[in-house]
Amino acid sequence: MILAELHLENYKQYQGEHRIEFPPQGVVAVIGANGVGKTTLFEAIEWCLYNPREIENAEVPPRGGVGRTLVKVVLEDSRDGVRYTVERGLRRGVTSAEVYRDGQEAPLVQGTRQVSEYVARRLIGLGHRAFVSTFFTRQKELTFFGTLRDTDRRREVGRLLGLETIREAQRLVGEERQLARTEAAGLKLQYAEQSAGRDFPAEIAAAEATIAIQEASVAAAAAERERSAAAAAAARADLERWRGLERGDEALRRELARIGGEERAAGARREAEDAALRRLDEADATRQELLPLRAAEPARRQAVAAHVAERERWDRHRVLGADLARAEAAGQSAAREMAQTVGAVETRGAAIAGWGWTDADAADPPAAAERLLTATARLEMAAAEVHADRLADCRRRIDERDAAQVKFDRYRRALAELDRERAQLLADGEPAAAAAEA
């Protein structure tokens, strides 16, 4: 196999897609500074063909992990020019591998382990260790064949040259030849056992006589078959005729059923029309009875209109009464609220002209509201607000003092309780002396 092409996509420092074609003749040299990726090219070939454990999946994607990783190695058979493409990809930590042959859509092999075995046994003929030590050398060392024994070295060289395949074919041919010999010997022995003590000419003559008798029987059976076929054809013709009559009879039955359905539908329509005529006769009789009442119809219509107008006036009166009741209730509620507001305001001994609430105010809340607004308009609101803020501050300080007094009383009771418990604990003597004695 000859390396023909190499495709790299997001393999280590080779981000994006890269395609390298190797010429069929000449020497290929890969040169460059340290760290540019010379060794990575050979490592990508090694990973694609064998997926060794030494190359971990976490090290394969480029820095940043953009997209998937895909490596394709195209190998060409120097004998017939057929090309094989080995593909190995990595996406989200999962490896996939396939082997394709030119001109075929379906892969020859699928699966990461299966592809590695197919490459080692069928395409290259070398295992991973032999391949790395022979063709892909690290630190310019060729130690693989040097460390092998003579037998192992001959085996690996045979694999490399394809001799192992020839030996395998020779072994298979030998096994098939031995199997054929064994089968032939068995058949020969079987023939000898089955032919012992038999007169084959007499048996052949008896078989020929039997054949002649059977041929005469076959001729008679053929003639009988022809007669039976003619009878079957006649019976088949009669059957088709009877089936035609049956189909015609079935069509007539369907036609009669259709006509019967139409007749029943026509009867139903006639009954409906008769019922409609009866309803029309009844309506005409009712019309004749109502004709005398037609003259009184305008007066009755006016009476109905007057009744409707009177009912509408009554409905408006009822709605207005309800609105008036709600308004009165709202006025009384507002009056009570104003009375509570006036009573809640503390004047602190300073009389406010016009400020107060009497029974006359309850009878006329709007006039009382006007008077109270006039009284409040004459007040100095700024001084009142300052006074109110001072009063609120005093109230807050009083509340804080009361809270502190409550807290002080609680602590004093707790201290008294602790003193009582301490006296009970010291009733039997000083604990320090008891501890020293113990």
Secondary structure, 3 states (H helix, E strand, C coil): CEEEEEEEEEECCEEEEEEEECCCCCCCCCCCCCCCCHHHHHHHHHHHHHCCCCCCHHHCCCCCCCCCEEEEEEEECCCCCCEEEEEEEEECCEEEEEEEECCCCCCCEECHHHHHHHHHHHHCCCCHHHHHHHCCCCCCCCCCCCCCCHHHHHHHHHHHHCHHHHHHHHHHHHHHHHHHHHHHHHHHHHHHHHHCCCCHHHHHHHHHHHHHHHHHHHHHHHHHHHHHHHHHHHHHHHHHHHHHHHHHHHHHHHHHHHHHHHHHHHHHHHHHHHHHHHHHHHHHHHHHHHHHHHCCHHHHHHHHHHHHHHHHHHHHHHHHHHHHHHHHHHHHHHHHHHHHHHHHCCCCCCCCCCCCCCHHHHHCHHHHHHHHHHHHHCCCHHHHHHHHHHHHHHHHHHHHHHHHHHHHHHHHHHHHHHHHHHHHHCCCCCHHHHHHHC
